[in-house]
Amino acid sequence: MPQLTMRTLAPLGARHRAAKPTEGKDWSVESLRGLALVLMVAGHVIGDTPERGLGAGNGTFLREAYLVLVDVRMPFFTFLSGYVYAMRPLGPRSELSLFLRAKSRRLLMPMVAVGLLFMAVQKMIPGTNANAGRGDLLRLLFFGYEHLWFLQSVFLIFVVIAMLDLRGLLSRPALWGAAFALGLVAYFAVQLPAHANLFSLNQACMLFPFFLLGLGLRRFSGRAPDGALPVLLLTVWAAATMLVQMWVRDTGTVLPRVPGQALGMVVGMCSVCAFFGLRDALANPVLRWLGKYSYGVYLLHVFGAAGARIVLERLGVGSTAVLFAGALVAGLTAPVLVEVTAGRIPVVATVMFGRRWTGPGPPVRRRQGKHRASRRQTRPEGKHVNPQWARTSG
């Protein structure tokens, strides 16, 4: 029986060829992003408690589906973040300050903008499951607010990863393994009370091993053709541990914290590795299209999903299946519509989606390669503008 190593976590056999990358993208990974979006939006449509979302009560199919995937959804997103980071990592000559500035723009600026918009919508529109309170602004900025806690956690993860990568501490499998082991220790050891969980540190520690797993699979794995059996074993293992979770809940068994976390870790790791191994088989145009807009859908899906649910309920729709399908489709597509329309406005693109500023103003230095600042070409006195300078400094 082959060992379950990174090298054996390849797609299912030689017949599943790698999706041809276009413009630096791995389209099979884009499809995985789309799948992760579907799982995440579906979970938020159902609601994390019976009082939120569709109000699915305990024991219902939707509630069970939510609980089965609770240890898969955000770990899957984090795993993909690590994989994508490893495609364009920091190099030894990179500047940490430039990297963190870019991540602050990309993660923290949209976090504040979308969070404030979410609070305003909750205040103005009746029918939402919750109303914004005075303490929500403090939570948004420092402790995690609604689904935006993930941005705080990922930002902390990027800070740690950047410092490790700049020192070459993730450059070899042995060093990566040591970092992964320390990440597992933090996963089990860090458990801050809610009032001390600054910048969603608890969640960052729980997601850190998944980021490292994605990074390691990209950086150190091969595409061996004998990956079918390991993927099958991982899939069976993930399904078995999910069944154990369901049995624990149904029987009312209360697991101690560490065994419960270990069970969640096994479910998450096995599931994301199985998805990764099946990535070429799962690739399809719809998921690939969704994957291109993954960040915008993550940020704004709550508006489309909640809005569709409220409208359908006011129209008298009582079918849970119809409400679920309508909210899911709206949650996935409405953010795409916003991004391809309002996202063309420079201020919206920067503030809401965290993109580099493209509006009028002084030239901004762009970085080439692995987050290194490029040298701006200056225009010689009395001569025409160099076309390359014009393209890179606008």
C-alpha positions as MATLAB code, in Angstrom:
seq = 'MPQLTMRTLAPLGARHRAAKPTEGKDWSVESLRGLALVLMVAGHVIGDTPERGLGAGNGTFLREAYLVLVDVRMPFFTFLSGYVYAMRPLGPRSELSLFLRAKSRRLLMPMVAVGLLFMAVQKMIPGTNANAGRGDLLRLLFFGYEHLWFLQSVFLIFVVIAMLDLRGLLSRPALWGAAFALGLVAYFAVQLPAHANLFSLNQACMLFPFFLLGLGLRRFSGRAPDGALPVLLLTVWAAATMLVQMWVRDTGTVLPRVPGQALGMVVGMCSVCAFFGLRDALANPVLRWLGKYSYGVYLLHVFGAAGARIVLERLGVGSTAVLFAGALVAGLTAPVLVEVTAGRIPVVATVMFGRRWTGPGPPVRRRQGKHRASRRQTRPEGKHVNPQWARTSG';
ca = [
       0.000    0.000    0.000;
       1.548    3.347   -1.003;
       2.212    5.909    1.665;
       0.010    9.009    1.893;
       2.628   11.581    1.004;
       2.484   14.880   -0.820;
       3.881   13.238   -3.927;
       1.051   10.679   -4.034;
      -1.674   13.284   -3.661;
      -1.804   13.724   -7.413;
      -4.926   13.684   -9.573;
      -6.646   10.395  -10.334;
      -4.286    8.684  -12.726;
      -2.633    9.769  -15.916;
      -5.968   10.011  -17.717;
      -6.777   13.186  -15.765;
      -4.334   15.642  -17.235;
      -3.552   18.954  -15.639;
      -5.686   21.838  -16.746;
      -3.583   23.998  -19.012;
      -2.694   27.201  -17.165;
      -3.609   30.416  -18.882;
      -2.055   33.724  -17.892;
      -0.396   32.153  -14.879;
      -3.563   30.536  -13.528;
      -4.149   26.893  -12.678;
      -7.731   26.434  -13.843;
      -8.242   23.256  -11.848;
      -7.490   25.280   -8.713;
      -9.895   27.981   -9.907;
     -12.556   25.259  -10.041;
     -11.710   24.286   -6.464;
     -12.181   27.918   -5.491;
     -15.602   27.809   -7.095;
     -16.465   24.645   -5.171;
     -15.292   26.247   -1.930;
     -17.565   29.216   -2.670;
     -20.584   26.967   -3.169;
     -19.929   25.202    0.149;
     -19.396   28.479    2.010;
     -22.428   30.304    0.611;
     -24.618   27.249    1.177;
     -23.502   27.188    4.805;
     -24.325   30.853    5.333;
     -27.703   30.438    3.616;
     -28.561   27.684    6.095;
     -27.238   29.711    9.032;
     -24.826   28.838   11.817;
     -27.686   28.458   14.323;
     -31.374   27.476   13.974;
     -32.265   31.134   14.594;
     -30.326   32.459   11.610;
     -30.459   32.019    7.858;
     -33.283   29.718    6.806;
     -34.002   28.816   10.414;
     -33.328   25.118    9.805;
     -33.915   23.358   13.105;
     -31.841   20.654   14.727;
     -32.350   17.268   13.130;
     -33.320   18.634    9.717;
     -31.385   17.660    6.612;
     -30.028   21.176    6.076;
     -28.873   21.482    9.684;
     -27.083   18.132    9.475;
     -25.484   19.126    6.166;
     -24.239   22.345    7.748;
     -22.735   20.532   10.732;
     -21.089   17.831    8.618;
     -19.195   20.446    6.594;
     -18.411   22.867    9.407;
     -14.809   21.598    9.589;
     -14.366   21.717    5.813;
     -15.592   25.063    4.482;
     -13.166   27.660    5.831;
     -10.221   25.232    6.127;
     -10.744   24.552    2.410;
     -10.570   28.279    1.646;
      -7.429   28.626    3.759;
      -5.801   25.623    2.102;
      -6.385   27.209   -1.311;
      -4.990   30.526   -0.051;
      -1.777   28.756    0.917;
      -1.588   26.988   -2.423;
      -2.093   30.212   -4.383;
       0.435   32.081   -2.223;
       3.029   29.410   -3.028;
       2.537   30.132   -6.729;
       3.858   33.687   -6.173;
       5.684   33.647   -2.840;
       7.915   36.180   -1.212;
      11.540   35.894   -2.235;
      14.664   36.497   -0.139;
      15.007   40.030   -1.559;
      11.381   40.981   -1.002;
      10.424   43.814    1.310;
       8.184   42.804    4.199;
       6.729   46.297    4.546;
       5.587   46.347    0.906;
       4.047   42.903    1.228;
       2.138   43.785    4.400;
       0.997   47.081    2.909;
      -0.421   45.206   -0.067;
      -2.125   42.652    2.178;
      -3.570   45.429    4.338;
      -5.087   46.990    1.245;
      -6.287   43.654   -0.060;
      -7.739   42.289    3.190;
      -8.272   44.948    5.831;
      -9.642   47.787    3.705;
     -12.460   45.634    2.256;
     -13.082   44.207    5.722;
     -13.884   47.663    7.082;
     -15.815   48.809    4.009;
     -17.994   45.702    3.719;
     -18.460   45.548    7.483;
     -19.764   49.116    7.652;
     -22.041   48.457    4.683;
     -23.355   45.314    6.365;
     -24.133   47.223    9.568;
     -25.959   49.923    7.611;
     -28.070   47.351    5.767;
     -29.006   45.634    9.026;
     -30.119   48.962   10.459;
     -32.194   50.005    7.458;
     -33.779   46.807    6.140;
     -36.313   44.832    8.190;
     -36.280   41.072    8.015;
     -32.590   40.512    8.652;
     -31.736   37.931   11.299;
     -29.761   40.371   13.441;
     -29.429   44.081   14.079;
     -26.139   45.939   14.352;
     -25.295   47.128   17.850;
     -22.917   49.650   19.325;
     -20.260   47.068   20.015;
     -20.216   45.775   16.458;
     -17.801   48.448   15.222;
     -15.309   47.384   17.888;
     -15.779   43.762   16.855;
     -15.307   44.649   13.200;
     -12.008   46.417   13.812;
     -10.462   44.187   16.453;
     -12.328   40.954   17.227;
     -14.030   39.682   14.083;
     -17.487   40.566   12.794;
     -19.838   38.166   11.009;
     -18.062   36.351    8.148;
     -15.316   39.005    8.016;
     -13.397   37.408   10.886;
     -11.716   35.283    8.219;
      -9.899   38.321    6.796;
      -8.346   39.102   10.164;
      -7.223   35.500   10.591;
      -5.727   35.258    7.114;
      -3.911   38.564    7.591;
      -2.231   37.203   10.741;
      -1.338   34.031    8.861;
       0.243   36.055    6.049;
       2.321   38.010    8.577;
       3.747   34.798   10.046;
       4.254   33.135    6.655;
       6.025   36.214    5.283;
       8.474   36.311    8.186;
       9.186   32.589    7.826;
       9.614   32.754    4.056;
      11.919   35.768    4.150;
      14.239   33.812    6.434;
      14.107   30.697    4.280;
      12.356   28.699    6.997;
       9.899   27.146    4.551;
      12.365   26.454    1.749;
      12.894   22.736    2.409;
      10.495   19.919    3.316;
      12.148   19.391    6.705;
      11.769   23.060    7.630;
       8.205   23.062    6.354;
       7.499   19.965    8.471;
       8.835   21.678   11.584;
       6.619   24.708   10.930;
       3.636   22.421   10.335;
       4.282   20.624   13.635;
       4.415   23.952   15.481;
       1.203   24.940   13.719;
      -0.483   21.811   15.056;
       0.689   22.678   18.562;
      -0.844   26.146   18.221;
      -4.038   24.585   16.829;
      -4.567   22.658   20.050;
      -2.927   25.002   22.569;
      -4.289   28.459   21.736;
      -7.774   28.950   23.132;
      -8.290   32.576   24.150;
     -11.532   33.788   25.745;
     -13.775   35.870   23.496;
     -12.761   39.191   25.064;
      -9.064   38.421   24.420;
      -9.422   36.926   20.932;
      -7.795   39.934   19.294;
      -7.849   39.919   15.491;
      -9.445   36.463   15.533;
      -6.228   34.866   16.782;
      -8.013   31.669   17.838;
      -9.304   31.132   14.325;
      -5.927   32.032   12.806;
      -4.253   29.293   14.855;
      -6.921   26.796   13.825;
      -6.523   27.637   10.127;
      -2.729   28.002   10.045;
      -2.005   24.268    9.461;
      -4.337   24.282    6.459;
      -2.519   27.246    4.912;
       0.787   25.446    5.411;
      -0.640   22.281    3.892;
      -1.675   24.134    0.745;
       1.693   25.864    0.552;
       3.555   22.587    0.982;
       1.543   20.711   -1.615;
       2.316   23.408   -4.166;
       5.961   23.858   -3.236;
       7.119   20.282   -2.679;
       4.710   17.865   -4.363;
       4.967   16.207   -7.759;
       2.211   15.061  -10.062;
       2.765   11.322   -9.767;
       0.346    9.211  -11.798;
      -0.414    6.730   -8.995;
      -2.591    9.009   -6.867;
      -5.946    7.210   -7.202;
      -5.569    4.937   -4.181;
      -4.399    7.621   -1.716;
      -7.234    9.912   -2.783;
      -9.735    7.072   -2.378;
      -8.389    6.273    1.085;
      -8.548    9.913    2.130;
     -12.112   10.214    0.866;
     -13.215    7.128    2.808;
     -11.390    8.380    5.902;
     -13.056   11.783    5.693;
     -16.488   10.186    5.248;
     -15.898    7.856    8.194;
     -14.863   10.656   10.523;
     -17.882   12.716    9.441;
     -20.107    9.772   10.384;
     -18.390    9.622   13.770;
     -19.143   13.321   14.225;
     -22.805   12.735   13.405;
     -22.955    9.827   15.859;
     -21.412   11.966   18.591;
     -24.029   14.686   18.051;
     -26.967   12.311   17.738;
     -26.087   10.420   20.913;
     -25.394   13.578   22.877;
     -21.836   12.494   23.604;
     -19.708   15.406   24.748;
     -16.106   15.048   23.675;
     -13.359   16.853   25.589;
     -11.958   19.869   23.757;
      -8.751   18.274   22.467;
     -10.336   15.060   21.079;
     -13.092   17.167   19.521;
     -10.542   19.426   17.855;
      -8.537   16.414   16.707;
     -11.637   14.940   15.069;
     -12.300   18.249   13.327;
      -8.693   18.412   12.144;
      -8.877   14.908   10.670;
     -12.109   15.735    8.835;
     -10.695   18.986    7.479;
      -7.307   17.627    6.417;
      -8.701   14.519    4.753;
     -11.409   16.478    2.962;
      -9.173   19.183    1.509;
      -6.563   16.626    0.448;
      -9.261   14.567   -1.267;
     -10.588   17.654   -3.062;
      -7.055   18.546   -4.094;
      -6.369   15.086   -5.452;
      -9.624   15.191   -7.410;
      -9.109   18.729   -8.664;
      -8.795   17.820  -12.338;
     -11.818   15.539  -12.180;
     -13.841   18.292  -10.453;
     -12.831   20.996  -12.928;
     -15.732   22.405  -14.935;
     -16.517   25.759  -16.595;
     -19.144   26.887  -14.066;
     -16.937   26.394  -11.009;
     -13.999   27.849  -12.931;
     -16.046   30.966  -13.717;
     -17.079   31.330  -10.074;
     -13.491   30.858   -8.962;
     -12.408   33.942  -10.914;
     -14.646   36.044   -8.648;
     -13.976   34.176   -5.411;
     -12.925   37.184   -3.339;
     -15.850   39.356   -4.386;
     -18.319   36.538   -3.750;
     -16.799   35.913   -0.331;
     -17.105   39.582    0.604;
     -20.616   40.288   -0.692;
     -22.499   36.991   -0.792;
     -24.421   37.767    2.392;
     -26.222   40.660    0.695;
     -27.414   38.583   -2.235;
     -28.344   35.538   -0.162;
     -30.194   37.424    2.580;
     -31.849   39.753    0.079;
     -33.173   36.869   -2.015;
     -34.471   35.058    1.071;
     -36.310   38.141    2.331;
     -37.861   38.849   -1.074;
     -39.001   35.254   -1.545;
     -40.501   35.115    1.942;
     -42.437   38.327    1.315;
     -43.734   36.839   -1.921;
     -45.203   34.023    0.137;
     -42.714   31.301   -0.767;
     -42.699   28.764    2.044;
     -40.760   25.900    0.502;
     -37.411   25.488    2.220;
     -35.920   23.955   -0.920;
     -36.970   26.937   -3.058;
     -35.717   29.414   -0.461;
     -32.398   27.586   -0.226;
     -31.906   27.388   -3.995;
     -32.908   31.011   -4.576;
     -30.677   32.353   -1.815;
     -27.758   30.181   -2.941;
     -27.951   31.321   -6.560;
     -28.339   34.977   -5.560;
     -25.493   34.731   -3.064;
     -23.189   33.393   -5.766;
     -24.205   35.611   -8.686;
     -25.139   39.003   -7.196;
     -21.554   39.720   -6.029;
     -20.259   38.871   -9.506;
     -22.686   41.392  -10.993;
     -21.495   44.034   -8.533;
     -17.847   43.307   -9.280;
     -18.171   43.473  -13.072;
     -20.188   46.719  -12.914;
     -19.420   48.840   -9.855;
     -16.021   47.171   -9.580;
     -14.929   49.107  -12.654;
     -15.068   52.339  -10.637;
     -11.554   52.895   -9.227;
     -12.640   53.913   -5.728;
     -14.980   50.916   -5.447;
     -12.333   48.562   -6.805;
      -9.830   49.742   -4.206;
     -12.017   50.274   -1.146;
     -14.467   47.404   -1.632;
     -12.311   44.800   -3.369;
      -8.817   45.806   -2.232;
      -7.343   46.234   -5.692;
      -4.490   48.529   -6.561;
      -5.617   52.123   -7.211;
      -6.049   52.768  -10.940;
      -7.730   56.173  -10.826;
      -6.240   59.609  -11.466;
      -3.298   60.595   -9.363;
       0.490   60.426   -9.221;
       2.212   57.373  -10.709;
       2.385   54.442   -8.297;
       5.453   52.269   -8.225;
       4.620   48.744   -9.216;
       6.503   45.730   -8.035;
       7.906   43.177  -10.412;
       8.586   39.531   -9.719;
       8.086   38.463   -6.161;
       6.846   41.643   -4.526;
       9.943   43.698   -5.374;
       9.550   47.360   -6.118;
      10.380   48.149   -9.709;
      12.419   51.082  -10.839;
      10.366   53.741  -12.513;
      11.639   54.944  -15.829;
      11.711   58.693  -16.016;
      10.869   60.690  -19.097;
      13.911   62.329  -20.693;
      13.698   66.090  -20.920;
      12.233   67.277  -24.203;
      11.519   63.786  -25.544;
       8.354   61.811  -26.067;
       6.976   59.538  -23.355;
       8.451   56.057  -23.349;
       5.513   53.674  -23.998;
       6.806   51.181  -21.442;
       7.008   53.924  -18.811;
       3.473   55.001  -19.674;
       2.172   51.469  -19.179;
       3.894   50.727  -15.895;
       3.488   53.977  -14.020;
      -0.179   54.773  -14.467;
];
